[in-house]
Amino acid sequence: MSDTHDMIDLKKPAEPAASDIPTEGAALSGSGKEMSQEEIDKITTEIVKALKTVYDPEIPVDIYELGLIYKVDFDDGYVEVEMTLTAPGCPVAGEMPIWVENAVTDVEGVNKTKVNMVFDPPWTPDRMSDEAKLELGFM
């Protein structure tokens, strides 16, 4: 998980003006311009870096490596994150989405972030990266 970005989906806006329709599957920057592969790679890397700055206070591994991030969509400067917690009763359940929102919104090219908390499928240790498993003694 630490080197892949398969959960981040950069896409075109849902209803662009006819003159602004990019090629199929192209991502757009915050200014509505089609993004190059280099720009897509850069913002993807920066979003992952931002997610890796957020930690569950009870676990010494970031939320990205823990596998708490299920999906990230980027659409014309707007990011939507789908994430979970290690347990629904997590003491920071109300705070962690705000931490994620703030971290991702600080990424250049991101204008707004929305975090959706989901519990289906439930998180299991199988979602952790090998790096996280090693850090926590699962390997």
C-alpha beads as a LAMMPS data file, in Angstrom:
LAMMPS data file: protein, C-alpha beads

139 atoms
138 bonds

1 atom types
1 bond types

-500.0 500.0 xlo xhi
-500.0 500.0 ylo yhi
-500.0 500.0 zlo zhi

Masses

1 110.0

Atoms # bond

1 1 1 0.000 0.000 0.000
2 1 1 2.828 2.413 0.720
3 1 1 3.905 2.716 -2.918
4 1 1 0.580 2.375 -4.727
5 1 1 -2.097 4.916 -5.332
6 1 1 -4.869 2.670 -6.689
7 1 1 -7.469 4.086 -4.304
8 1 1 -7.020 7.624 -5.634
9 1 1 -9.241 8.387 -8.602
10 1 1 -8.613 11.575 -10.522
11 1 1 -11.478 12.242 -12.880
12 1 1 -13.264 14.809 -14.962
13 1 1 -16.231 16.813 -13.582
14 1 1 -19.634 15.158 -13.856
15 1 1 -21.257 17.824 -16.073
16 1 1 -18.686 19.952 -17.904
17 1 1 -19.618 22.513 -20.536
18 1 1 -19.540 20.968 -24.028
19 1 1 -16.463 23.013 -24.983
20 1 1 -14.597 21.888 -21.861
21 1 1 -15.026 18.124 -22.204
22 1 1 -11.571 16.537 -21.849
23 1 1 -10.573 13.197 -23.255
24 1 1 -12.139 10.201 -21.494
25 1 1 -10.731 9.579 -18.039
26 1 1 -8.688 12.780 -17.922
27 1 1 -8.319 14.563 -14.609
28 1 1 -8.830 18.277 -14.268
29 1 1 -6.904 20.776 -12.236
30 1 1 -8.597 23.272 -9.948
31 1 1 -8.728 25.678 -12.892
32 1 1 -10.702 23.232 -15.047
33 1 1 -7.782 22.476 -17.376
34 1 1 -6.966 18.898 -18.311
35 1 1 -4.094 17.594 -16.203
36 1 1 -1.015 15.935 -17.680
37 1 1 0.095 12.543 -16.366
38 1 1 2.919 14.337 -14.549
39 1 1 0.420 16.632 -12.781
40 1 1 -1.801 13.663 -11.898
41 1 1 1.177 11.794 -10.452
42 1 1 2.261 14.861 -8.480
43 1 1 -1.127 15.570 -6.875
44 1 1 -1.647 11.870 -6.161
45 1 1 1.702 11.710 -4.393
46 1 1 0.955 14.908 -2.462
47 1 1 -2.471 13.659 -1.331
48 1 1 -0.925 10.385 -0.132
49 1 1 1.806 12.350 1.699
50 1 1 -0.902 14.451 3.371
51 1 1 -2.850 11.354 4.426
52 1 1 0.347 9.896 5.878
53 1 1 0.631 12.850 8.272
54 1 1 -2.534 11.764 10.095
55 1 1 -2.161 9.205 12.881
56 1 1 -4.544 7.393 15.159
57 1 1 -3.206 8.629 18.539
58 1 1 -3.301 5.092 19.962
59 1 1 -1.383 3.448 17.086
60 1 1 2.110 4.518 15.931
61 1 1 1.252 4.077 12.219
62 1 1 -0.366 6.603 9.874
63 1 1 -3.932 6.084 8.672
64 1 1 -2.876 5.438 5.067
65 1 1 -0.574 2.543 6.003
66 1 1 -3.187 1.241 8.459
67 1 1 -5.580 0.867 5.538
68 1 1 -8.172 3.265 6.934
69 1 1 -8.420 5.120 3.623
70 1 1 -10.785 3.234 1.328
71 1 1 -11.069 5.663 -1.561
72 1 1 -10.027 9.148 -2.662
73 1 1 -11.639 10.992 -5.578
74 1 1 -10.148 14.182 -7.037
75 1 1 -12.337 16.250 -9.318
76 1 1 -11.398 19.772 -10.386
77 1 1 -9.848 20.782 -7.054
78 1 1 -12.443 18.933 -4.966
79 1 1 -11.361 15.834 -3.024
80 1 1 -13.705 13.309 -1.489
81 1 1 -12.193 10.792 0.929
82 1 1 -13.915 7.598 2.012
83 1 1 -12.368 6.244 5.187
84 1 1 -13.057 4.094 8.198
85 1 1 -11.734 3.610 11.712
86 1 1 -10.178 0.579 13.372
87 1 1 -13.353 0.369 15.481
88 1 1 -16.663 2.277 15.262
89 1 1 -16.289 3.382 18.898
90 1 1 -12.839 4.907 18.322
91 1 1 -12.329 7.821 20.772
92 1 1 -11.231 10.152 17.932
93 1 1 -14.123 9.262 15.586
94 1 1 -15.356 12.853 15.599
95 1 1 -11.920 14.433 15.244
96 1 1 -10.107 12.236 12.731
97 1 1 -12.227 13.230 9.709
98 1 1 -11.412 16.870 10.485
99 1 1 -7.687 16.035 10.657
100 1 1 -7.922 14.283 7.281
101 1 1 -9.902 17.151 5.743
102 1 1 -7.368 19.719 6.943
103 1 1 -4.347 17.690 5.795
104 1 1 -5.716 17.050 2.294
105 1 1 -7.052 20.582 1.812
106 1 1 -3.522 21.893 2.476
107 1 1 -2.295 20.131 -0.691
108 1 1 -1.616 22.557 -3.546
109 1 1 -4.342 22.156 -6.157
110 1 1 -6.960 21.032 -3.629
111 1 1 -9.640 23.642 -2.948
112 1 1 -12.085 21.658 -0.831
113 1 1 -12.140 18.254 0.852
114 1 1 -15.039 16.180 2.123
115 1 1 -14.474 13.134 4.318
116 1 1 -17.070 10.381 4.471
117 1 1 -16.833 7.903 7.335
118 1 1 -17.889 4.371 6.363
119 1 1 -17.930 1.091 8.273
120 1 1 -18.753 -1.292 5.445
121 1 1 -16.642 -3.171 4.820
122 1 1 -15.367 -3.180 8.380
123 1 1 -11.663 -2.563 8.851
124 1 1 -9.470 -5.589 9.592
125 1 1 -5.701 -5.876 10.086
126 1 1 -5.543 -7.452 6.612
127 1 1 -5.961 -3.935 5.172
128 1 1 -2.642 -2.791 6.657
129 1 1 0.388 -2.389 4.436
130 1 1 3.389 -4.634 5.048
131 1 1 5.146 -1.566 6.484
132 1 1 2.368 -1.145 9.094
133 1 1 2.274 -4.860 9.893
134 1 1 6.025 -4.859 10.457
135 1 1 5.853 -1.734 12.660
136 1 1 3.075 -3.265 14.782
137 1 1 4.640 -6.726 15.047
138 1 1 2.206 -8.544 12.749
139 1 1 5.114 -9.862 10.615

Bonds

1 1 1 2
2 1 2 3
3 1 3 4
4 1 4 5
5 1 5 6
6 1 6 7
7 1 7 8
8 1 8 9
9 1 9 10
10 1 10 11
11 1 11 12
12 1 12 13
13 1 13 14
14 1 14 15
15 1 15 16
16 1 16 17
17 1 17 18
18 1 18 19
19 1 19 20
20 1 20 21
21 1 21 22
22 1 22 23
23 1 23 24
24 1 24 25
25 1 25 26
26 1 26 27
27 1 27 28
28 1 28 29
29 1 29 30
30 1 30 31
31 1 31 32
32 1 32 33
33 1 33 34
34 1 34 35
35 1 35 36
36 1 36 37
37 1 37 38
38 1 38 39
39 1 39 40
40 1 40 41
41 1 41 42
42 1 42 43
43 1 43 44
44 1 44 45
45 1 45 46
46 1 46 47
47 1 47 48
48 1 48 49
49 1 49 50
50 1 50 51
51 1 51 52
52 1 52 53
53 1 53 54
54 1 54 55
55 1 55 56
56 1 56 57
57 1 57 58
58 1 58 59
59 1 59 60
60 1 60 61
61 1 61 62
62 1 62 63
63 1 63 64
64 1 64 65
65 1 65 66
66 1 66 67
67 1 67 68
68 1 68 69
69 1 69 70
70 1 70 71
71 1 71 72
72 1 72 73
73 1 73 74
74 1 74 75
75 1 75 76
76 1 76 77
77 1 77 78
78 1 78 79
79 1 79 80
80 1 80 81
81 1 81 82
82 1 82 83
83 1 83 84
84 1 84 85
85 1 85 86
86 1 86 87
87 1 87 88
88 1 88 89
89 1 89 90
90 1 90 91
91 1 91 92
92 1 92 93
93 1 93 94
94 1 94 95
95 1 95 96
96 1 96 97
97 1 97 98
98 1 98 99
99 1 99 100
100 1 100 101
101 1 101 102
102 1 102 103
103 1 103 104
104 1 104 105
105 1 105 106
106 1 106 107
107 1 107 108
108 1 108 109
109 1 109 110
110 1 110 111
111 1 111 112
112 1 112 113
113 1 113 114
114 1 114 115
115 1 115 116
116 1 116 117
117 1 117 118
118 1 118 119
119 1 119 120
120 1 120 121
121 1 121 122
122 1 122 123
123 1 123 124
124 1 124 125
125 1 125 126
126 1 126 127
127 1 127 128
128 1 128 129
129 1 129 130
130 1 130 131
131 1 131 132
132 1 132 133
133 1 133 134
134 1 134 135
135 1 135 136
136 1 136 137
137 1 137 138
138 1 138 139
